[in-house]
């Protein structure tokens, strides 16, 4: 039996993942090193796998430093921070962790819709600050049930959001790269047209060159002063500056945001808005799902090094 394959872990994602990796591979924990460049140079010939997540970038510069790299296992669904073209050139496999986080992300989308439209967080603060007995009833908010819901990107998560919204008697429509066969929801071939026919817009699409800033001023204005935006995808899908302006000027009714353009930085103008709910990118952030993601990320590495088909390849 030969030595365990060497796997580089860029960040400390969760102890469960680290323990699992250490039990099966020779782990190289980059985040613990004071001299990261020297550490990479010293161990480059031994590193055959790499584990990354949404907060780390795997670009051509890093890949070039790892001449023996065979596989990048992403502890996430999105691989927008992995240079897929460079990986393809080098014949490096790339995997991600879809499906196992679908329910959590879809649940959170509905939670953000309800929280922003009913101002749940602001109403909670109203009670905690002692405002209720002094100022009386909290101002009226907006109903979610029965409203028109537009979904940008009808993949696994988008479909799960739609199924949940059906329970709220929402009229559902969507935008995607192409119309989906066998889907009972109305298709629009532009996001603007979708927004013109929606009261609520939920973004679940992948971040690509084509989807960057796909939600801009025109789309936000189409939603209007009683419309609500929820983003559980990636921050740059929305033109954040235009979103802030729309909220400040009252051209948009509110927003529920789990992702931002320059995470972990969040526009300060949003901090005190009662009609905006801000979360620190926690779409898949439950113990149940993160363990399942870790298991899948490790299983992809095991399959690769055993010469078996990858469980969830994405290149």
N, C-alpha and C positions, 0 to 999 in steps of 0.2 A: 504493500500500500504506500503510495507516494505522499509527499507533503500536502498539506491542505492548501487549496488555492488562496492566493492573497486577495483580499477585498478592502478597498479604500472606502471609508465612511467620512463624508465631508463635514457633517454637523452631528451633534447629539440630538437625535430626533425623539427617541424614547428608550429608556433602559431595557424594555422588553425586546426591542429590535436589536440593540447592541448585544444583549446576552445570547440571543438566537444566532447572530452572526458569529460571535466568538466561539460558540459550541461547534460550528460547522466549518469555519474558515479561519485563516490567519488574518486577523483584523488589524487594519492600519487606521487609527483614529486621528484624522488630520486636525480636528478642532483642538486637540490637546497640545499641539506642538507650537512652541514659541517661534521656531524657525520653520515655517511651513514649506518654503521653497527648498531648503536644505533637506528636509524630511522626504519630500517627493523625489528629489534627485537621488537620495540614498537608497530609496526603496522602489524606484520606478520599475526595475527589472522583475520585481516579485508581484507587482499589482496586476491582476488579471480581471478583476471586477471592481465596480464602483457603485456605491449606493448614494443617491441624491434625493432631494425633495424640492418643494416649490420655492424655498428660500435660498437655494444655491444655484449657481450658474455652472454648467458644464459646457464651456466654449472650446473653440479650436485650440486656444493657448494651453488650456489644461490637458486636453486630449493629446496634444503633441508632446507633453511631458511624460506621458504614460505609453511607451512603445509596445508594451505587452497587453494593453487593455483589450478585452474581448467582449465585455458586456457592461452596459449601464442599466442598473435596476432602479427605477424611479419610485420613491415612496410617495406616490401621488398619481392622479389621473393625468393632469397636465404635464406635458414635456416641452413646453414653450421655452424653457431656459436651457434645454439640451440642444446642442448643434447637431441636428439630425443629418444634415448634409455631410458634415465632417465624419460622423459615425458611419454613414453609408459608404463614403470613400474608403474608410479604413476597414470596412467589414465588421464593425462593432455592432452587436445586437443591442437594442433598446427595448426595455419592458416598462410597464406601468402597473397601476393597481385599480383598474376599473371595477364596476359592479359592486364590490364590497362596500363602497362608500355612497352608493346611489341613494339609499333610504335616508341616511343622515342628511345629505345635501338637500334632498327634496323636502324633508321635514323642516329644515331650516328656512327654505324659501317660503313655505307657508307661514312659518313663525314670523318671518320678517314682514310679510304682507300684513298679517294681523297686527303685529306690534306697531308698525308705522301707521297703518290706517286708523287703528283705534287708539294710537298714542299710549300704548300700554306702559312703556318705560317712563314717559313724562307724567302720566297719571299716578304711577307708583311714587315718583319723586314728590308730586303734589301732596300726597298723603303723608309721606315721611317728613316733609318740611313743616307739617302742621298747617298747611294752607286751607284744607277742607273746612274746618270750623270757622276760620277767619274770612275766607273769600267765597265760600259756598260751593255750589256744584261746579265740576270741571266742565270746560267748554265742550261742545258737541264735536264729534269726530266723523269718520266715514265708515260705511258698511262695506264688507268684502263680499258676502254671499250674493250670488246672482249677478255679479259684475262681469264685464268682458275681460278675459285674461289673455294676453298675448305672450307667447313664449318664443324667445330668440334662441334657436338651436333645439331641435327635437331629437336629441340622442337619448341615452339611457336615463340621465337625470331629468331632462326635459319631459320625457314621457312619464316619469314618476311624479313630477310636479303636476302634470295634467291630470293624472289619475286621482291625486289627492284633491285637486281643485274641483273635480266632478262632484265630490261630496258636499261642496259648498254651492252647488248648482250654478257654477260659473259657465259662461259661454266661452269656449276655448278656441283659439286660433294660433297659428305659428308661422315663423319664418325659418327656413333652412336653405342649404345650398340647392336642394331640389325637393320636389314634393314627395312625401312618403306614401307608398302604396299601403292600402289597408288601414289607414289612420282616419278616425272619424272626425277630425278637426279641420277647420278651414285653413287653407294654405295661402299665404301672401308672398309674392316674390321679392318684396322689398321690406326692410324694417320700417321705413316711413309709412308705408301703406298699412302695415300691421299696427303701428302706433296710432294711426288715424282711426282705427277700428277697435281700440282697446281702452279700458279704464286703468288697467294694471299691466305692467310689462315686467316679465321675469327673464333675466339673462342667464342662460346655461350653456352657451356655446364655447367652443375652444378658442383660445387666443391665437390668431394667425395674422399674417400681413393683411389679409382681406377683412378681418373682423376688428382690427385696431380702430378705435374711435367710430365704430359703426353706429353707435348711439351718440349723436351730437345734438346741436341746437335744434335743428328741424324736427328731429324725432322727439325731443323733450317737449317742444312746443306743441307737437301733435298730441301728446298725452294730455297736456293742458293743466290748468290750475287745480283741477280735482283728480288728476292722474297720479299714479304712484309707480315708482321704479324700484325693482329689487335686483341686485347683482350678486350672484353667488358663483360667478365664473372666474374672470380675471379683471383686475382694475382697468387696464388699458382698453378694454372693449368699449368703455364709456369715456367720452371726453370730459374729464373730471372738472376742468375749469368751467366748461359750459354747464355742467350739472350744478356746480356751486352757484353760478350766476342765476340759473333758473329757479333755484330754491330761494335765494336771497330776494329775487324780484317777484316771487309768488307766481311764476309761470308754470311751476310744477307743484303738485299737492304735497308730495313727500317722497321719502326714499328709505329703503332698508338695504344697507351695504355691508357685505362681509369681506369685500376686497377693494383695493385701492391702487391707484397708478404707481405710487412710490412707497409701497409698504416698507417699514411700518409707519411711515409718515401719513397722517390724515389731515386734510385741510381744517384749520382751526375754526374757520367760519361755520363749520357744521356742528361743532361741539355743543352749542347751546340751543340748537333747533329742536323743538318738541316734536316736530313731524318727521324727524330723521332718526333712524336707529343705526348705530355704528357697532360693528363687531370686529374682533381682531383675527380675521381669516380662520374661522373655526368650523367651516362647513362639514368636515369629517371628524371633528374633534370630540369623539366619545371614546371611552376605553374599548368598547366592543369593536368599533370600526377600526381604530388604529391598530389593535392587535391583529385583526384580519388583514389589514394592509401590510403589516410587518410580515405575517406568515406568507403572503403572496409574493412580496418582494424577495424574501429568502428562498421560496420555492422556485422562483424563476432562475435564481443563481444556481441552485442545486440542479435544476433540469439542464441548464446550459453546460455546466461542468461535467455532467454525466452523459452528455451527448444526446439528450432527449429533447423532444419539441418543447419550446417555450410555452408557458401557460398563457401569457398575455403579451405577445410581441406587439410593438407599435412602430416598427420600421421594416 
